[in-house]
Amino acid sequence: MKTFLSSLFLLISFIVNSQIIEVKIEKWGKYLHPENMTLHTAMELDSVITTYTGIGKAIYTFNLNTNEIVMVDSKNIIKKFNIVKVLPTKSVLNVDAEIEGRYYNFVVAENYNNNNSLIIQNFKKENDKSVGLFCNNANVVFK
């Protein structure tokens, strides 16, 4: 029993302190909401509009050791983001990242269905709207 508990403790410690998180998605939506409110407030006020739903695999690998996010989609297109800030959070992960001068916020969090969500919000506004991408059924793996 002692060996089992020790092994369990080591496993939990490894997962909690993992520096590489892989997030796989297969279906996502693009959204927008008024720029004068946070996404959370917009959700509470039913002010989030889904503008597009897509299907296709994408894997986001968040490497906190190298401060990099690598995204590979179903067409083998690879995008590399530089993590510029890791934000303290109760979520699984909350980081700001940059690619080619564009900035995004990435959040991985448990959602109301006990699934995981990936939310990516673009810092650049479009027509006075905050825009982003979401998946409410993301597969999260700690490596």
Protein Blocks (a to p, Z undefined) as FASTA:
>chain_A
ZZmmmmmmmmmmmmmmpcbdcdddfbdcdddddfkbcfklmmmnopaccfbdcedddddd
ddfklopacdddfkopacddddfbdcddfbfbdcdddeehiacdddddddfkopacdddd
dfbdgehiacddddfbbccddZZ
